Amino acid sequence: MEFVPLTTEHVDQFVALFQREKGTVRAHQLAEHLPWSFFDQPLARPELPVVEVVVEDGRVLGCMGAIPQTILDGEKEIQGAFFVDWLVDSAQRRRKIGSQLILRAAERFPVSVHMGSTPEGYATCATLGAQDCGRTVTARRILQPGNWAKGTDKGNFLTRLAWSGAQTIRARALPSLEAGGLTVRPVEPMAIDRQLASFSRQLAQSHVCTLRFGARWQWLVAQSPLYTGYACEISRSGEVIGYAALVVAFRSHRRVGTVADVCVGRIEDAPAVVAAATGELAGQGVDGVALTVSTGVAEQVIGQLGFEQLGDPMMGAWLHPGYDYLLDRPWFMTGAENLSIAAGIDLPVRAPVLNSGNSR
């Protein structure tokens, strides 16, 4: 059994593992999209594998991916990562392959965060010493109930019609998405590189956060083969209060807008920036808007903008000895930091039906 960096030699087996274990392959995991998903990331380096796979007898038995990030805490800069695509062949799980993958990844990235993991995954991380550093919430606001209902699995036509009617009544009672007093202006990610970094460092004085920078947002919204996206500048009375990375994609055959990432210098401006970004997406004619953001901000957005929370808050962190101080202050995070923006996107091409091979 070997632990090796993912290369083109293992790509088909990587895809086959997800097909075999999950019954489906997420869009960013398809072989043709892996270069963008992992190898083209701005902070990816050859000596620091962003994906490691476990290979035995030519077969991939497990994998662990990472989205490298520079984590800011005051003046400190720490090279960390968000872990994604952690999976082990179900027939091999008693061999502690998953634990070894986590431990090896934590060796490469002193601070790592696991957003959107399963309860079982969190339990495994906890046995290895992972500590909870805060929580994020995923929420949505349905804007076009009729279109949204077409993509649901809510029984027959009459059931979907009733659901759509109830959502329409709810939508009429929700607050307007007009960005009152706020100005939204599309910008090029590389043109705001210095501003993104400056806001990130300012926020790091009150919250642990990741460094936002132009090249990362360029990769996120301008280079993705999976969706369309763009960056926006949000101002109030002529003062720039933040930036947002916006994504429009098809999910379950709905056109969904996502506030993928937010960059603010003051945490109190985050709800206003999200509100302006949501209004901007609503103007694009999407069927609904989704976001994943830290609990405190999410609670305000849900209360002020009529978003509904989906599922329980999720978050966890692995901290090496010496990094416990990162638990002393709140964290600010969004879904874009761990690629969850790709979750549920309809495959641009139909995933191949792969031979599952011998499962043992």
C-alpha positions in Angstrom: 0.0 0.0 0.0 1.4 3.4 -1.1 0.5 7.0 -0.4 1.3 9.0 -3.5 0.3 12.4 -5.1 -2.5 12.2 -7.6 -1.2 12.2 -11.1 -2.7 11.6 -14.6 -1.9 7.9 -14.0 -4.5 7.6 -11.3 -7.2 10.0 -12.5 -9.5 7.2 -13.9 -9.2 5.3 -10.7 -9.9 8.4 -8.6 -13.1 8.9 -10.6 -14.0 5.2 -10.3 -13.6 5.4 -6.5 -16.3 8.0 -6.3 -18.5 6.3 -8.8 -18.2 3.0 -6.9 -18.7 4.5 -3.4 -21.1 7.3 -4.0 -22.9 6.1 -7.0 -22.2 9.4 -8.7 -19.3 11.7 -9.5 -19.4 15.4 -8.7 -18.7 17.7 -11.5 -15.3 19.0 -10.2 -14.2 15.3 -9.7 -14.5 14.4 -13.4 -11.2 13.7 -15.1 -11.4 16.6 -17.5 -12.0 19.1 -14.6 -9.4 17.8 -12.1 -6.7 20.1 -13.5 -8.8 23.2 -12.7 -10.2 21.7 -9.4 -6.8 21.0 -7.9 -3.6 21.5 -10.0 -4.4 25.0 -11.3 -5.1 26.4 -7.8 -3.0 29.5 -7.2 -1.4 28.1 -4.0 -0.8 24.6 -5.4 2.9 23.6 -5.4 4.6 20.4 -6.7 6.3 19.7 -3.4 3.0 20.1 -1.5 0.5 17.6 -3.0 -3.1 18.9 -3.0 -4.5 15.4 -3.6 -3.0 12.2 -2.2 -4.2 8.8 -3.1 -3.7 5.3 -1.6 -2.7 2.8 -4.2 -2.5 -1.0 -3.8 -2.0 -3.4 -6.7 -2.7 -0.6 -9.1 -6.0 0.3 -7.6 -6.9 3.5 -5.8 -8.4 2.6 -2.4 -8.7 6.1 -0.9 -8.0 9.8 -1.4 -7.8 13.1 0.3 -7.9 16.5 -1.4 -7.0 20.0 -0.2 -7.6 23.6 -1.1 -4.5 25.4 0.1 -5.1 28.6 1.9 -3.1 31.3 3.8 -4.8 31.6 7.1 -4.6 35.0 8.8 -4.7 35.6 12.5 -3.8 39.1 13.4 -0.3 39.6 11.9 0.3 35.8 11.7 0.2 34.0 8.3 -0.2 30.2 8.4 -0.2 27.9 5.5 -3.3 25.7 5.9 -5.9 24.1 3.8 -9.6 23.1 3.5 -9.9 19.4 3.1 -12.2 18.0 0.4 -12.9 14.7 -1.4 -11.9 12.5 1.6 -13.1 9.0 0.7 -12.0 5.4 1.3 -13.2 2.2 -0.3 -15.9 0.9 2.0 -14.4 -2.6 2.0 -11.0 -1.2 3.2 -12.1 1.0 6.1 -11.0 -1.3 8.9 -7.4 -0.7 7.8 -7.5 2.9 9.1 -6.7 4.3 5.7 -8.9 7.3 6.3 -7.0 8.1 9.5 -3.7 7.8 7.8 -4.8 10.1 5.0 -5.9 12.7 7.5 -2.7 12.5 9.5 -0.5 12.8 6.4 -2.5 15.8 5.1 -2.2 17.5 8.5 1.6 17.0 8.2 1.5 19.0 5.0 -1.0 21.7 6.3 -0.6 22.6 10.0 -4.1 24.1 10.1 -6.8 22.4 8.2 -10.5 22.8 8.1 -13.3 20.3 7.2 -16.5 22.0 6.1 -19.4 19.8 5.0 -18.0 16.6 6.3 -20.2 13.7 7.4 -20.9 13.0 11.1 -18.8 9.9 10.7 -16.0 11.9 9.3 -16.2 14.3 12.2 -16.1 11.4 14.6 -12.9 10.1 13.0 -11.3 13.6 13.1 -12.3 13.9 16.8 -10.6 10.7 17.7 -7.4 12.0 16.0 -7.5 15.3 18.0 -9.5 17.6 15.7 -11.0 20.6 17.4 -14.1 22.6 16.5 -13.2 26.2 15.6 -16.6 27.5 14.7 -19.6 26.7 12.5 -20.9 27.6 9.1 -24.5 27.6 7.8 -25.8 26.9 4.3 -28.9 28.8 3.4 -31.0 29.6 0.4 -33.8 31.9 -0.8 -36.1 30.7 -3.6 -36.9 33.4 -6.0 -38.8 31.6 -8.7 -40.9 28.8 -6.9 -42.4 27.5 -10.2 -39.0 26.9 -11.8 -37.5 25.6 -8.6 -40.3 23.0 -8.2 -39.5 21.5 -11.6 -36.3 20.2 -10.2 -37.7 18.8 -7.0 -38.5 15.2 -6.2 -41.6 16.1 -4.3 -43.9 13.4 -5.6 -46.4 14.1 -8.4 -47.4 17.2 -10.3 -50.1 18.2 -7.8 -47.7 17.9 -4.9 -45.1 20.1 -6.7 -47.8 22.6 -7.6 -49.0 22.8 -4.0 -45.4 23.2 -2.8 -44.7 25.9 -5.4 -47.9 27.8 -4.3 -46.8 27.7 -0.7 -43.4 29.0 -1.6 -44.9 31.8 -3.7 -47.0 33.0 -0.8 -43.9 32.9 1.4 -41.8 34.8 -1.1 -44.4 37.6 -1.2 -44.0 38.1 2.6 -40.2 38.2 2.5 -38.1 41.4 2.6 -37.2 43.0 -0.7 -33.8 42.3 -2.2 -33.3 45.9 -3.3 -29.8 47.0 -2.3 -31.0 50.1 -0.6 -28.2 52.7 -0.4 -25.6 50.3 -1.8 -23.9 50.4 -5.1 -22.8 47.2 -6.9 -20.1 47.3 -9.6 -18.6 44.4 -11.5 -14.8 44.3 -11.3 -12.0 42.2 -12.6 -10.5 40.0 -9.9 -6.9 40.9 -10.7 -7.7 44.6 -10.6 -8.7 44.3 -6.9 -5.9 42.1 -5.8 -4.5 44.7 -3.4 -7.9 45.6 -2.0 -8.8 42.0 -1.3 -5.6 41.4 0.6 -5.9 44.7 2.5 -9.5 43.9 3.6 -8.5 40.4 4.6 -5.6 41.6 6.8 -8.0 44.2 8.3 -10.5 41.6 9.2 -7.8 39.3 10.6 -7.5 41.8 13.5 -10.8 40.7 14.8 -11.5 37.3 13.1 -9.4 34.4 11.9 -9.9 34.3 8.1 -8.2 33.3 4.9 -6.3 35.6 2.7 -8.4 36.7 -0.3 -6.4 37.7 -3.4 -6.9 38.4 -7.1 -5.4 35.2 -8.5 -7.6 33.0 -6.3 -10.8 34.8 -7.3 -9.7 34.7 -10.9 -9.4 30.9 -10.6 -12.7 30.8 -8.8 -15.0 32.9 -11.0 -13.2 33.4 -14.3 -11.4 30.1 -15.1 -13.9 27.5 -13.9 -15.2 25.1 -16.6 -18.3 24.4 -14.5 -20.1 27.7 -14.1 -20.1 31.4 -14.9 -19.0 33.9 -12.3 -17.8 37.4 -11.7 -16.5 39.6 -8.9 -18.4 42.7 -7.6 -17.4 45.7 -5.6 -20.0 47.0 -3.0 -20.0 50.6 -1.9 -22.1 52.6 0.6 -22.2 56.4 0.2 -19.1 56.2 -2.0 -17.1 54.1 0.4 -16.2 50.5 -0.6 -17.3 48.2 2.2 -16.6 44.9 0.6 -16.3 42.5 -2.4 -18.3 39.4 -3.4 -17.5 36.5 -5.8 -20.7 35.5 -7.5 -21.5 32.2 -9.3 -24.4 31.2 -11.5 -24.7 27.5 -12.2 -27.3 24.8 -13.0 -28.2 22.6 -10.0 -30.9 19.9 -10.4 -31.9 21.8 -13.6 -32.4 25.1 -11.8 -30.5 28.2 -12.4 -29.0 29.0 -9.0 -26.9 32.0 -8.0 -24.4 31.6 -5.2 -22.7 34.2 -3.1 -19.5 32.1 -3.3 -17.1 34.3 -1.4 -17.2 37.6 0.5 -14.3 39.8 1.5 -14.9 42.6 4.1 -12.6 44.6 6.3 -15.2 44.9 9.1 -17.4 41.9 10.0 -20.4 44.2 10.6 -20.4 45.0 6.9 -20.7 41.3 5.9 -24.5 41.1 6.0 -24.8 44.3 3.9 -22.4 42.9 1.3 -24.3 39.6 1.2 -27.5 41.5 0.8 -26.1 43.6 -2.1 -24.7 40.4 -3.7 -28.0 38.6 -3.4 -29.8 41.5 -5.0 -27.3 41.5 -7.8 -27.9 37.8 -8.4 -31.6 38.2 -8.3 -31.2 40.7 -11.1 -29.6 38.0 -13.2 -32.9 36.1 -13.3 -31.8 33.1 -11.2 -34.4 30.7 -9.7 -32.8 31.0 -6.2 -29.8 32.2 -4.3 -27.6 30.1 -2.0 -24.7 30.8 0.3 -22.5 29.1 3.0 -21.1 31.5 5.6 -20.1 31.7 9.2 -22.9 31.3 11.7 -23.1 34.8 13.0 -23.3 36.4 9.6 -25.7 33.6 8.4 -28.1 34.3 11.3 -28.3 38.0 10.3 -28.8 37.2 6.6 -31.5 34.6 7.4 -33.3 37.1 9.7 -33.0 40.1 7.4 -33.3 38.6 3.9 -35.6 35.7 4.4 -33.1 33.0 3.6 -33.9 29.5 5.0 -31.3 27.4 6.7 -30.5 24.0 5.2 -29.3 21.4 7.6 -27.3 21.7 10.7 -24.3 24.1 11.0 -21.1 22.4 10.1 -17.4 23.0 10.8 -14.3 21.4 12.2 -10.6 22.1 12.4 -7.4 20.1 12.8 -4.9 22.1 14.8 -1.3 20.9 15.3 0.2 21.5 18.8 1.1 25.2 19.1 -1.9 26.4 17.1 -4.5 26.2 19.9 -4.6 30.0 20.1 -6.6 29.9 16.8 -9.6 28.8 18.9 -9.6 32.0 21.0 -11.2 34.2 18.3 -14.2 33.7 15.9 -13.5 32.5 12.4 -15.0 33.9 9.2 -15.5 31.5 6.4 -17.5 31.0 3.2 -18.4 28.0 1.0 -15.9 29.0 -1.7 -13.0 28.2 0.5 -13.6 24.5 0.3 -15.0 24.2 -3.3 -18.5 23.4 -2.0 -19.8 25.8 -4.6 -19.4 22.9 -7.0 -21.7 20.7 -5.0 -24.8 19.6 -6.9 -23.8 21.3 -10.2 -25.3 19.3 -13.1 -22.6 17.5 -14.9 -21.6 19.4 -18.1 -21.2 15.9 -19.7 -22.7 12.7 -18.5 -20.4 10.8 -16.1 -19.1 7.6 -17.7 -20.4 4.4 -16.3 -17.2 2.9 -14.8 -16.3 -0.6 -14.1 -16.4 -0.9 -10.3 -14.1 -3.9 -10.4 -13.5 -6.1 -7.3 -14.7 -4.2 -4.2 -12.4 -6.2 -1.9 
